Amino acid sequence: MSDPSNPFAGLLGVSGTGLRNTNGAECNSSPVSLDCKQSQEEARIQTINKLVENVFHFTINSSAVDGQTDEQLVYLEELAQAMNPKVYIDLETLEQALFERLLLQDIENNVIPKTNKALKEHITQKQVFPYLFGSMENVQSFSQTNNQYIRDALEKMKELILRNAVTALKQPALFEGQEFSLQLVEILQSGGPQSHTFFSELVEAFIADETEDCQNQLRISMIPVLKRIQFDIDKSNLINLPIYILPSIQLFAGNPHLAWILLETCEPKNETNGRLYQESVIGALLSLSVLPQNTTAMHDFFDNPMDQAATSMIETSIWNASSHLTNNLHKIFLTLLKGGPTIKNRLLSWIGKCLKNNAARGKLWNVQAGVMSVATLRCVSDGFMLNLGAVLLQLCQPFCTMANDPKSLKIDPTYGAVLPEECAAKSVHLDCLHTETCLLPARESEDGQTMKRPTADTYSFVTECFFMTQKCIDLGVRVCAEKLWRCGQDLGRAQRAIADAASAHHMIEPMRQQAQFLMTKFVSFRCALLENEMLTNLHRLQAMTCTWLAQVAARPNPEVPQSSYAPLTVMPMQMPITTPPPDTLRCIPEFVLENIVVLITMARRTVGAITEEADIAGLLEPALTLVLTFMGDSSRTYNPHLRARLAECLEAMLPNHPDDQQPLSNIASFYREQLFKNHPHRLQLLPCLLDVFVGIEMTGQSVQFEQKFNYRRPMYLVMDFLWGIEEHRDAFTLLAREAESNMDAVHPPIFLRFVNLLMNDAIFLLDEALGNMAQIRTMQTAQYVKDLKEYEFDPAKTVMDICQMYVELGNNQRFCAAVSDDGRSYSPQLFTLAEAVLVRIGGGGLITSLQEVAARVGTLAVQRQRDEEILANAPEEFLDPIMSTLMMDPVILPSSRTTVDRITIARHLLSDQTDPFNRSPLSMDQVKSNTELKDRIQAWISEQRQKNDPNNVNTS
């Protein structure tokens, strides 16, 4: 029972068994027995002394421990002699006692009782901060007492602990040989709220000391702590990151006296070297990824990528770890952003400079160069940029919760036009966008000088966060998606090479090792890109971006300069947009649009990149609106290659088609099909497709035909799909009839130009197919090809399709004439050979019709041969300079003054609206008939026909 004569016994837990803490545990086995006649002051002194012994484990009473229990105390002999005859430590003496304990060297020899052989570690602790932290924990264990005197005493002890901790940091020379940064990190590693509380209170006490230059002294003390934390990060990977690190960095970020120190350590000495942004605490955390941190490092995961079960388990673990990392980094960034204007500005400057000085990552040559390039040596890793993007995506979520989030309309499109010298005044921290290629080029004055683009007075955090995130996606997700695709191609080639070299046993093992390396690389990139939370946030951002871009594009130019160019309100969309394009499109970098294409096309290239939930969440509908806004309108998207990429994006939005590596689910495929049937602007699809199809040919650039064809390939798939939907098929028919009615129009109808290019592609494919057929035949002879289906080659179907086309078109006189005029390919024997093949492959039903076509073509061929004989040896001036054929309707081109046949220049202008002799712009209304030459040609033709057949003077 408690001694009723001791007024403090009940408050402190003083009983016959000793002093107890708030957990009820006995803290000191030595009883505090007080004579009932002792004064309250003596009781207080003894109680405080017992409290000191239990908190600090030292005494000035050599008989404080009787040796009958396991209690151990450090006897402060020098202080005891100085205080003699006192044997109790009061609050006035405590400060000197604590300081002497910290400086005591031979602690083990001062432990009482001397009979102890096994010394307790916390009693003999020599390290300053572990000892002080342990003492602080002891203080906290008694904090629940209700007695004000005891609470005041505990508060005084706490103050002394922190004061001595501050002294140690400011005067480390007093404690020679001790590494305080290591001790502080060990306290953080101990975990628990008390370690963070101690750390924060230490910083507050340090600043409250108000000595001269205390901020810089704190910086000198804390930078080594951060360096030790960074060292622990550097030797970890994504999975085994020590648990203490993220809460510790959050502690720094949340303390206004530490946040600036954290950011200072992240700022590289040479800010133009992008790689150095990775070499800091936050940079090291951002670098933790399934992807290697540098070009020479090996992949940490997926040692056996061929084992699908193991790969799946590893992916799940990595995704969980990655999500945990980026969520905590998001909290750290958000805390810093809320840490006041100075800290916010410093963090945004760091992000802006990091993106600016790593811009080389996004260059085409970097993606194509492979692992070793200038960019990889001077830029941060792929994992760093992906993680930074994931953090920024989380910061964007408040204004992209849905595709038409009203908060997104506060994004000002002119952010990218701000010049570097104006950035500080306008609150712009990403000062490199002014050099980016934008959706439209800047206007030029009459003397050819570039005119200043519109800019706002200042820019909000929403605007800045949006453009920083999009730039980070451009340097992270886009680059990695491209690397994933190229790695997949390399892997496919390696696997085919192994199959082809099955008999060359000495080559198999190296090839298998290479294939396994490529598979590990492929699976690592795929895993990095498909983390679910990052993808979901990316879908939401890009769905919002689609709506925002369409809203910006549809708005007219303001009559006077504005303080802000943000849309602010939703405007109903009308297709096609008839208003002139706004100048704000001259400020939006192309990568904003390109990033949307990357996300949607990644769905076809990478299984799992877009889930059904993402479709239903509303990405594809605003994306289709965006495609219709920009793809078919060169006045809003100057770059024809980017417009072609939008067509590729459109192809990726189709329901299931044969090229899919893994078909979509029935729900996802149905949803996509309904998109093309129910979208409010769906009838603009075909005109937009044909416009960009033709526009690829009108680039005015030296583009190889194969590249143009590759641009148009996805458009064929889209048109094939649209042909199966009745209202879109009707749109084809309507455009065809309009073209037929306007064949001789000054500006050729879009459908006519489309058909002309379609024929060019067909000829190209025919040549390619003939070459491939010969190659397959050679390989088949060499027994390389055992199954023609491996090459998707079905010669019987090819012959049937060609014959069916001839039969369908054979009633048209102009088609038959065109076949007979093709001196390179036409031969009467080909029809006979085709009939023989049809008999063998079951196409006998076509033979009669094909014979009728052959007869008509043969008649026209005979007539053509006779005309050629009659009109041979025509004068040079009567021949077309391009086709070397006799001109029937010669016309003069206005700029080059060259005479050509009207039909020749008309066909040329279908695909290239320039003079073929000097590349000057040209249209049919500019050509002039050369009537004098035409009359002479007609007279010569009549003369030649009269010579060969006096009865036939027909000059038609």
ABEGO torsion letter per residue (X at the ends): XBBAABAAAAAAGBBAAEBBBAAGBBABABBBBBBAABBAAAAAAAAAAAAAAAAAGBBABAAABAGABABBBBBBAAAAAAAOABABBBAAAAAAAAAAAAABABAAAABOBAABABBBAAAABABAAAAAAAAAAAAAAAAABABAAAAAAAAAAAAAAAAAAAAAAABAAABBGBBAAAAAAAAAAAEEAAAAAAAAAAAAAAAAAGBBGAAAAAAAAAAAAAAAAAAAAAABBAAABBAAAAAAAAAAAABAAAAAAAAAAABBABAABAAAAABBAAAAAAABBABBABAABBBABGABAABAAAAAAAAAAAAAAAAAAAAAAAAAAAAAAAAEAAAAAAAAAAAAAAAAAAAAAABAAAAAAEABBAAAAABBBAAAAAAAAAAAAAAAAAAAABAABAAAAABBAAAAABBAAAAAAAGBABAAAAABBBABBBBBBAAGBBBBBBBBABBBAAAAAAAAAAAAAAABAAAAAAAAAAAAAAAAAAAAAAAAAAABAAAAAAAAAAAAAAAAAAAAAAAAAABAAAAAAAAAAAAAAAAAAAAAAABBBBABBBABABAGBBBBBBOBBABBBBAAAAABBAAAAAAAAAAAAAAAABBGABBAAAAAAGAAAAAAAAAAAAAABAAABABAAAAAAAAAAAAAABBBBAABABBBBAAAAAAAAAAAAABAAAAAAAAAAAAAAAAAAAAGBBBBAAAAAAAAAAAAAAAAAAAABAAAAAAAAAAAAAAAAAAABABBBAAAAAAAAAAAAAAAAAAAAAAAAAAAAAAAAAGABABAAAAGBBAAAAAAAAAAAAAAAAABAAAAAAAAABAAABBAAAAAAAAAAAAAAGAAAAAAAAAAAAAAAAAAAAAAAAAAAAABGBBAAABBAAAGBBBABBBBBAAAGBBBBAAAAAAAAAABBBBAAAGBBBBAAABBBBAAAAAAAAAAAAAAAAAABAABABAX
